[in-house]
Amino acid sequence: MEAAPFQNDTGAIAFDEIILQQGELISDRLNILRQEQYPPDAQKGLRQFSLAEVAYFLGVTQSTIKKLHLEGKGPEPETSSSGRRSYSAEQMLELRAYLDVHGRPGKRQYLPHRTENEELHVISVVNFKGGSGKTTTAAHLAQHLALKGHRVLAVDLDPQASLTALHGIQPELDSVLSLYETLRYDDERQPISAVIRPTNFPNLDIVPASLDLQEYEYDTPVALTSRDPSEGRAFFTRISKALEEVEDRYDVVVIDCPPQLGYLTLTALTASSSVLITVHPQMLDVMSMSQFLLMLGGILRTIREAGAEMRLKWFRYLVTRFEPTDGPQKQMVGFLQAMFPNQMLEAQMVKSTAISDAGITKQTLYEVERSQFVRSTYDRAITSLNAVNDEIADLVHQAWGRDSL
């Protein structure tokens, strides 16, 4: 069926032609902006971290770090004209290694890598509706866990590739291989190690996304109805099997799922150790979530009956974009907490202009300088983020059988 022409000032143009032209225009303009911000072959950098931030991420006091510096132990910090010390993310890793050897025995595990007896922990971040803060949550969680000393792999499973863009990769401009290369059913399938890329955060790698991921949604039903459908029937094992190749390199995997209930999301969920469902506390969003849960539960039941094993250690609802001064939102949070007292995270992700403003320049709050914002705005946002991510980190450690941080 031929597309109906779209009437505009220039006459009748097919809608598909218009959106193709506009997509190319946006891509070209983005390329110009990127060339201005990031010259060819440039890598996304990462700021220095203040003494207070380093102390928080290492789990020690500021005086401990000052003492090490005064004694000439550990890396040499950058010192400002006013005498303020700051460290790079790489230097934080050096401090971790030093403290792990020279710190108090049994006091704290400064290198929190999992042991042979602790399984790779896979966290899927999901929501059926866009705009819930899903990608923002996944990005900050992955970076926080890396800054806390874990070896992290972020997997962008959303064809829109927002998590990928946040880490300085633009699929429409760069030659990007996505997880589709590992999930595909033909002879061109590649191991996951071929699509992993480093990020500007030490300890954090990423599997980028691209529009190719959408092909998996079309390939899987074809595989299910092929002459030899055995491989298609086991589609839900494809991510977990792919991760087996690199599981010795990582402690935690964070998957940013697409905002729809398709084969990509189902494949991620059946590979997961835990599930984080983001919730925007408004009536329409909660109604949408209820429909999502009903559909998801029915489909997962069918998959379980087909032989899939979901061995979840935990699942939680995370309230995102929360405005504490908004009465109806507070009521909705109370409503959810009353229904799911054991599944709601205690901390909420507050709505903040600091987070949205950082996103304009494709940065997270862990990348931007505090001085770029009103201090109270930044502090409120970062306190909220850290509270959420610390609670999730505790759940991961509990799943491993460790004590909370």
N, C-alpha and C positions, 0 to 999 in steps of 0.2 A: 504494500500500500504506500503510495507516494505521499510524502509529508505535505500538509497544507501550507500554502504560502502565508507569510506573516506580513501584514500591511504596516509600513512605516513611511517615514518622510522620503525614503529613496525608492519607494515602490515595493512590489511583492518580492520578498526573499524568503526562501524556505527556512523554517525555524532551525533546522539542523545546521544549515550554512551559517546562520547568525551566531549560534553558540560556538561553532567551531572557530569562526573568525575572532570572536571575543575571547575564547580560551587561549588562542594563539597570541592575541594582543596582551592579555594579562601575563602570559608566560614571558613574552619579550620584555615587558616593562619590569617584571620581577628580576629578569636576568640583568637588566641595566642597573637596578638597585643593588643587586648582589655584587656586581662588578665594582660598584662604588664602595660598598661596605667590606667585601671580602675579595681582594684581588685574586686572579687565577692561581690555583694550587695553594692558596692560603688555608691554614687550618684555624678553626674556631679556638680562641684562647680561653683562659679562665683566670679570674681575678685572684688577688692575694686574699687570705683570710685573716681576720683580726685575732688578737690573742684570746679574746673572749670566745670567738667561734671555734678556734682550735681546741681550747679547753673543753668546750661542750662536745665536740665530735670525738675527742679522745677519751672523755669521761674522767678528766683530772681537773685540778684547780689551776687557775692562772699562775699562782705562785710556784707550782711544780714546774711549769714550763719556763718561767723566769729563772728559777734556780738552775735548771739544766743549761740555759744559755749563759748564765754568769759563770758556771763551772766549765764552760767550753765543751759541753756534751750535746750531741745531737746536731742537726743542721743549723747553719747560721741564718737567722731571720733577716728580713729586710727591715731596716730601722728608719723611721721618718725623722725629719728635722726636729720634731717635738719629742722624739724618743719612743714613739709607739712602734711596737714590734708587729710584724705580720709574716705569715708563712704561705707558701704555695701549697697546692693540694699534694704535689709530689713530696714536699718536705713533711707534710703531715704523715705520709706513709713512712718516711724515715723515722719520725718520732715514734710512731707505733712500733716499728721494728726494734728501736732502741729500748723503749719501755717494756716490750714483751720479754726482752732478755734481762734488763736491769731493774725492772720495777719490782714491787713487793710480790713475793711468791704467793699465788693463790688470791691475791687482792682483786685482780681483774684480768680478764683475757683481752689484751690489747689488740691481738690479731684474731678476730672472731671467725676465722674460717671454719667451715664444718669439718668434722672428722670423718673417717671412713665409715663409722657407724651411723652417721647422720645423712639422710637422703637429700638430694637436690630439692630445694623448695621452689615450687612454681606457683606464682600468684597471678591469677587472671583478673583484670579490672574490667568490669562489664557494666553496660547500661543499654537499654533498648532505645533510648531517646537521646539525640544529640543535645549538646549544651548543658550536660549535667556535671561538667568538670572532670570527665573520665580521663582524658589525655593529660590534663594538668596534674591530676592525682598520680597517674602512672609515671610521669616524668619526674616529679618531685620525689616520689617514693624511691625510684631507682637511683637517683642521684644521692639522696639522703643515705640509703643503705651503703652506697659506695664510699661516701665520705666517712661513714661509721666503720669502715674497714672491711666490708664484705666484698666479695668478688661477684659482680652483678652482670647479667645479660638482659638487656631490654629487647623485647620483640615487638615491633610495630606490625600488627595484624590488620590494621585499618587501611584500606586502599587510599583513603584521603591523605594518609602519611603525615599527619600533624606532629606526631611524636618524632618522626624522622626529621622534619623541618626544624623542630626545636633544637636538634643536635647538629644543625649546620649543613644538612644534606637536602638537596632539592631534587626529587626524582624526575621532575619535568625538564631539568637542565643537566643533571649529572647522569652518568651511566650507572644505574642502580640495580643491583640484583636483590630481589626480595625473597621472603620465605617460600614464595610460590615455586622457586627453583628446587626447593627441597620437598615440596608437597606434591608436585606434578606426577602424573601417572605414566608418562612416556619415557623413552630411553634417554632423554636429555636431563633427567633428574640429577641434581647435584647434592653433595653432603652439606650440612648446615655450616660447616667450617668455611665453605667457599663464599658464604654470603654475610658473614660476621665482619663488622667494621669497628675500629676503635672510636671512642669519643674524646672530647676535651677533658673528661673526668677520668683520672686514674682509677683503675678497678671497675670501670664501666664500659662495656662493649654494647653494640646495638646491631640487630638485624633490621635493616630499613624496610620500608613498605613502598609499594608502587601500585599503579593501576592493574598490573599483571595479577595481583592477588585475587581480583574479581574472577579470573579465569577458573579458580578452584571451585567457585560456586557452580560453574557450568560443567566442569570436568567430572565432579563427583557423581551427580545423578547419571551421567553417561556411563561411568565406571560401574555403577550399581546395576545397570540394566544391560551390561555387555555380556558377551557369550561366556566369559570367565569372570563373574562378578565378585569372586572371593576377595580380591584386593579392594574393590569398592566397598564391600560390606564392612571392612576393617578400616574405613577412612579415619575413624576416631582415634586410631593409634599412631597416626602419621607424625604428629608433633612430638609425642613422648618418645617414639623410636628415633626421631631425628636428634633429640637432645641427648640420647645415650652416647653419641659420639663425642660430645664436649662436656659431659657432666663433671668430669674431674677438674675442669678449669673454673667452675663457678660454684657459688654457694646458693644464690637466689636468682631466679628468672622472673622478670615482671613482663607480663603480656598485656598490651593495650589492644583489647578486642574491638572489632567494628561495631557500630551502633545498630546492629540488626541481628536477628536470630537466624543465622545461616550456618553452612557447613564449617566456615572458618571459626566461628564462635564455639560451635559444638566440639570441634577438634581440639580447641584450646582448653575448654572446660574439662574434657576427659583426660587431659594431660596434667591437670592442676592438682596441687597439694592444698590450695586454698583459693577462695573466690571473694573478691571485694566488689560489692555492688554500690555504685554511687547513686545518691538520691538527692534531688533538689527538693526542698521541703515546701512544695506548693501542690495544691489539690490535683491539677491536671497531670503533673509529673508523677505523683504517687499513684493515680489511677492508671497511667501508662505502665508504671512498674508492676502493678498487680496483674495486668494482662500479660506482660513479659514473663512473670513468674509462672503463671498458669500454663502458658505455651511451653516455656522451658522445662517445667516439671514433667509435662506430658511427653515431650520428645526425649528427655533424658531417661524416663522410665522405659520407653521403647528401646533405646540404645542399650540400657542395662540388661534388658531381657534378651538382647541380641548378643550379649557376652562382654560388654564393656564394664570395666571396673573403675568406679570413681572413688578414690580413697582420699577424700577431703579430710584434712586435719582441722580446718575451721572455715567458716564463711561469715562475713560481716557486712552490715550496711554502713556506709559512710555518708553522713549528711554533708553536702557540698554547697558552696555559694550561699552560706547561711548568714543572714542578717539578724543578729541578736535583738536589735531594737524593733524588729518587725513582729507585731503581735500574732498575726495569723501563722507566720513561719514558726514561731515558738510553740504555738498550739499544735502544729503539725508534727514538730519534733517530739513533743510530749506524747502525742497520739502513737507515733511509731515506737517510742521507748516503752510505752505501756504494753504494746502488742508483742514486741520482740526484745524483752529486757536482756536476753543473753546474746543476741546477735547484733545489737547496735554498738558501734564504737562509742566510747565515752566522749572522745574529742570530736569536734566538728571543724570542717574546713570553712573558715569565714570568707565571705565575699570581700574582696579588697581591690582597690584601684592599683595597688602596688603589683599584684599578680597580673592583672590585665595589661597594665602599662609595660611591664617587662615582656609580655608576650608579643607586643607590637614589634619589638626588635628581635623576636625569636630567641628570647632568653627566659630562664626560670628565675625564681627569687634567689636561688643559690648562686646564680651567676652575676646578678646586678650588684652594683655598689650601693650600700645603704645611703650614701651621701646624695644619691640621685632622687631621693624621696623625702617627704616630710617624715622625720624620724619616728613619730608616733604611728604613722600609717604603716611604715615598713616593719616596725617592731611588733605591731599587732598581727600582721600577716605572717611573719616568720615564726612567731610564738605559736600561732595556730597550726602552721605546717609541721613544725617540729613535734608538737604534741600528738598530732595524728600519726606521723611517721614513727615516732618512738613507740606508740601503742601497737602499731603493726609489727615493728621489729621485735617487740616482746612476744607477740603471738608466734612469730617464726621461731624464736628461741625456745619457747615452750613446746612447740611441735617437735623440736629436736631433743626435748627433755632437759633443757637448761633452765636455770633460774632467770627471772626477769632482770633487765638491766637496772 
